[in-house]
């Protein structure tokens, strides 16, 4: 009988948040603010408040819960957790708006928050048996527990571009004036700007253009439900730069694992130049699909380019093969009787090798076996670009889509889309909870804190706390 699917009760959420290290450690970074408004609450409170705001989907609702008894419940839970008592008066949105802005508007403090989050998350992953160096898999056959996968998600702003012509935005703004605002600190926004988010931009995603802010999130997970761990989050600073943000996140996360990661899974946003950078700088394989050369009606035309003529000795004679790369794989091409090109065979992957250079960068080598009726032979290829104009990394894959390992590893990516839709369900009407990208980044980070804390707690629970979230039902807890 399948285990019952359920949503965590608020008492479990409080316990999970206080037991995991995120709330206390990220809170420490908010200590000692340079600006002197006297702090009524300990520094861990803004982090816990942000996470609870995502649990309740609205800061307005969270405030009502806190005043209505949740604050007392939180103080009781804190007693056993070794954190400073938050005192008798509830912390509510106006205080949060102040402390959150201090935390995220200063670039150094923001980077420290994101860095510390990733450090804690990698440690959690390793406690769960993920990203462990030396144990499982190889560069040739990476183990799914040593794969990190990521995705970008565009969150639409609260206000649309032309609010004057937009009923939905008008009604949202009207709600805000009547006190039902979803955590937008309208006081701090001049009236002229109140109804637009100037940090939003038009992002071209595979599913079309979306106006908003684009956030990139990376994960690792085991096979069990509720085992997903968010490893890092960041914001794309301009349209067209999602891949650069993704590479920067990989560069933040991978060194923390000291060799625990073998492969990175991402979608087609990572082009050859990014794939080459991840291989060279981080020493990691990238597993992703090859962008189609063209789409004609329903037919996808796969990318193909010549690789060169390769010869091997058969007895005293030389045998030549005209090799190409098609959809990431090395193929052997010949000519049919009528002169049209013909695929003779697809090479099989033999081994992926990696060497580290004196300057700390890496170089990969791919060994593939070419079938030949006289005698099979193996060639070694460099997957790196020889110069800026070389598009080899755009074409050649260390684990191409046709390889049996591809499906096993690339399949992880579906889970990142599941995280994105879960995050969007914590937002009312599928729009950002705050105005401005820094605050929205804090909202995403706070959701990651909530998710990771629940994931850590569910390792010890009979029923995984995150299971309901992962199966995509939308029933909510009281
Ligand atoms: Zn041959």
Boltz pocket constraint, residues with backbone or C-beta under 6 A from the ligand:
constraints:
  - pocket:
      binder: B
      contacts: [[A, 312], [A, 319], [A, 320], [A, 321], [A, 371], [A, 372], [A, 373], [A, 374], [A, 375]]
      max_distance: 6.0
